[in-house]
Amino acid sequence: MLAVIKTGGKQYKVSPNDKIKIEKLDQEEGTEVVFDEVLLVENEKDLLIGTPNVEGAKVTGKIIKQARHPKVMIFKKKPKKRYKLKKGHKQYYTEVQIVDIKN
């Protein structure tokens, strides 16, 4: 069983028991989340492709943790102009374990 879901402006290929890191969701750890925007569902028999979404398909998952990615350093410099800029950024994410795919 395989599905392609859309969340946070990105698409993810998932199957049951997969762990994915997605854009931060405003829900607590341990709660169940349902993804309604399912673009593709593949099972043993057939392949369902949505236009744009598959009718009646849902992917359920469980939120494992809310955390932040490692720091990414941003450095800008313009030679001979005495301009330097150094910044850091840590993006929030939600780790979700896929429980079930229904079509």
Steps between C-alpha positions, in 0.01 A plus 500: 500500500636838397364855492612850409372773734527876490561704816682824569534573129706184443423148381607185687499134390385293798414145593383352834755518787706771323631793703505835321606849601251762380443870555389583854140415591332671797406180682642322802716188505308173504194636318370356176511704179304433180632605158212559256705622204598161355631529144568131425414164656653169394400165645557142387225511236485844348635854480274799574616839378308806615398805300638669715396286803379141528133494604447359850866415564649581840838442660515492880810551705614549857713795609820370658679825582524873439859621457741719302746412226874564553613858458573624148749787480442782251803713409499792257800708399570774249870535430663842540182649651544407870175306495467168682187337634481175696169350610372164616165334447335193659181381330220341706368160389254231605593133481203281406471121486256383234243260649250422225412574136134477398356540151 
